[in-house]
């Protein structure tokens, strides 16, 4: 899963956009040689400021091999009913 940092859209695969470095930077007319550039962009707003989201899973504290130190190092989890739930899975609750 990917997220656009511009429009906040979430999508499975980015759109591949092919251009040249010279055209991308607005100096196409200044050079006789042109170098290919392939960008991955948001399918909604076509911005290249996207990042891959890491999908975290719920940790069942009754059935985990994690040490207590590893558990204490976790960030952005909520403890509920002997489970650690990543905050992104809670939505807007």
C-alpha positions as CSV (number, residue, x, y, z in Angstrom):
1,X,0.0,0.0,0.0
2,X,1.2,3.5,-0.9
3,X,0.3,6.9,0.4
4,X,0.6,10.3,-1.4
5,X,2.0,13.0,0.9
6,X,0.3,15.7,-1.2
7,X,-3.4,14.6,-1.5
8,X,-3.2,11.9,1.2
9,X,-4.7,9.3,-1.3
10,X,-3.9,5.6,-0.6
11,X,-3.4,3.2,-3.4
12,X,-2.1,-0.3,-4.2
13,X,0.4,0.6,-7.0
14,X,1.9,4.0,-8.1
15,X,1.5,5.2,-11.6
16,X,4.7,5.0,-13.7
17,X,5.4,8.2,-15.5
18,X,8.1,8.3,-18.2
19,X,9.8,11.6,-19.2
20,X,13.4,12.9,-19.4
21,X,15.4,14.7,-16.8
22,X,15.7,17.7,-19.0
23,X,11.9,18.0,-19.5
24,X,11.2,17.3,-15.8
25,X,13.5,20.2,-14.7
26,X,12.3,22.5,-17.5
27,X,15.6,22.7,-19.5
28,X,14.7,20.5,-22.5
29,X,15.6,23.1,-25.1
30,X,19.1,23.7,-23.5
31,X,20.5,20.3,-24.3
32,X,20.8,18.2,-27.4
33,X,21.0,14.9,-25.4
34,X,18.0,13.7,-23.4
35,X,18.2,11.2,-20.5
36,X,15.3,9.0,-19.7
37,X,13.6,9.4,-16.3
38,X,10.9,7.1,-14.9
39,X,9.0,8.4,-11.9
40,X,6.4,6.7,-9.7
41,X,3.5,9.1,-9.1
42,X,0.2,9.2,-7.3
43,X,-2.6,8.0,-9.6
44,X,-4.9,10.8,-8.3
45,X,-2.8,14.0,-8.3
46,X,0.3,12.8,-10.3
47,X,2.6,14.0,-7.5
48,X,5.9,12.1,-7.0
49,X,5.9,12.6,-3.2
50,X,4.7,9.2,-2.3
51,X,5.8,6.6,0.2
52,X,5.2,2.9,0.8
53,X,3.2,2.2,3.9
54,X,4.4,-0.6,6.2
55,X,1.4,-2.6,7.3
56,X,1.7,-3.7,10.9
57,X,-0.3,-6.5,12.4
58,X,-2.1,-7.0,15.7
59,X,0.2,-8.6,18.3
60,X,-1.5,-11.2,20.5
61,X,0.4,-11.0,23.8
62,X,-0.8,-14.5,24.8
63,X,0.9,-16.1,21.8
64,X,4.0,-14.0,21.0
65,X,7.7,-14.8,21.1
66,X,8.6,-11.2,21.7
67,X,10.5,-10.3,24.8
68,X,9.3,-7.7,27.3
69,X,12.1,-5.4,26.1
70,X,10.9,-5.7,22.5
71,X,7.4,-5.0,23.5
72,X,8.4,-1.9,25.4
73,X,10.3,-0.6,22.3
74,X,7.1,-0.7,20.2
75,X,5.6,2.7,19.3
76,X,2.1,3.7,18.3
77,X,0.3,0.6,19.6
78,X,-2.8,0.5,21.8
79,X,-3.2,-2.3,24.4
80,X,-6.7,-3.9,24.4
81,X,-7.7,-7.4,25.6
82,X,-4.2,-8.8,25.7
83,X,-3.5,-7.5,22.2
84,X,-1.3,-4.7,20.9
85,X,-3.1,-2.9,18.1
86,X,-1.3,-0.6,15.7
87,X,-3.0,2.9,15.8
88,X,-3.4,2.9,12.0
89,X,-5.8,-0.1,12.3
90,X,-8.0,1.8,14.8
91,X,-9.1,4.3,12.2
92,X,-10.8,7.4,13.6
93,X,-12.1,5.7,16.7
